Amino acid sequence: MSNLPKINYKRIFSDILDKKYPDKKDKCLGILDKNNLSALDIIELNKRIFGPLDTETDQFNQRHRSYTEFSIFQILDYQKENKLNNSQLARHFKLSRHTVAKWKKKYLV
């Protein structure tokens, strides 16, 4: 699995912004200037460029998301910094409460 080439999301999003949405480039520069984009950065870029999705598309996309350990730690750190409970965190990131509890049990014990 480590032989797979890494996807260059910076280049993909830069091309999309240059060709289709040059007016939104200023909103996204802060994220695109980072050295490494996390899964949360990619989701945020997607929201900024394409705007809110309809409910059906959003539900479909939610089922197919995957998170790296680094992204999971970012989400759990966000919970600590903002003093959120599992339900509030799940609502904010559109996750299941059970997923949040599972991550906390696996990574914070």
N, C-alpha and C positions, 0 to 999 in steps of 0.2 A: 504494500500500500504506500510505502514511502517513495516508490519510484514514480508516482504520479506527479505531473508538473503542477506547480502552484498557480492558482488563478490570479492574474494581475487585475484586481478590481479597480485599482487606481486608473489604469489605462482604459478599462471598459467605461467607467463613469466619466472620465475626462473626454473620451470620444463622444459619448452620448450628449454631454453638456456642450461640446464644441459644435456638433452637427445639428442637434435638435432643440436644445434649450440654452442658448447662450445667455439669455436674460437671467437664468437661475444660477449661473456660475459663481457669482459673488456669495450666495448663500452657502455654497458647498466648499469653498476654498479652505476654510478652517479644518475641515475633516480630511480633505484631499492632501493637505500639506503634511499629514502624519506619515511617519516611516512605515508603520504596519497598521493596516486596518483590521479592527476586530469585527466580529459578527454584528455587534451592536452598532458600530460605525456604518457598516454596510446597510443595515436596516434603516438607520437614520438618513443616510444618503438617498435611499430609495423613497422614503417619505418626502424628503425635501424636493426631489426632482419630479416625481410622479404624482404627488399629492395623496390625499386619503383614498382608500380603495372602497369599493362597495362591499357590503357585508359578506356576500357569497365568495367573492375572490379572497377577501381577508381570511375567512374561515379555511378555505382550501390551502392558502399559503401557510397558515399557522400549523397545519398538520405536517408540513414538509420542512419545517425549520429544524436545524440542528445547531448545537452550541458546543464550542470548544471549552476546555477546562478554564482557559483564561477568561472567556466570556462569562462563564458561570460565576467565577470569582468576582468579576466586575459587577454582576447583577447582585450577588450577595453583599458586596461592599456597599453598593447603592442602598441596599436595605438598611445596613447599619448606620450609614451616614445620615439618612433621612428618617431613621427611627420608624420604619414601617413594619407592620406585621405581615405574615405570609399572604393573607388575602389582599392587602393593599398592594404588595409587590407584584403578586400575580396579575392583578387588574392593570397595573401600570405597564407591565411588559407583555400583557396578553398571554399569560401562562396559566397552567392549572395550579391550584393550591397544592395538589399532590406532588406535582413536579418540583415545586419550591421546597416542600418538606423533604422530598427524596434527596435533592441536592444538598440541603443542609445536613442531613443525616450522613451522607456519603463524604462530603468535603469538609465539614466543620467539626466533626466528632474527634 
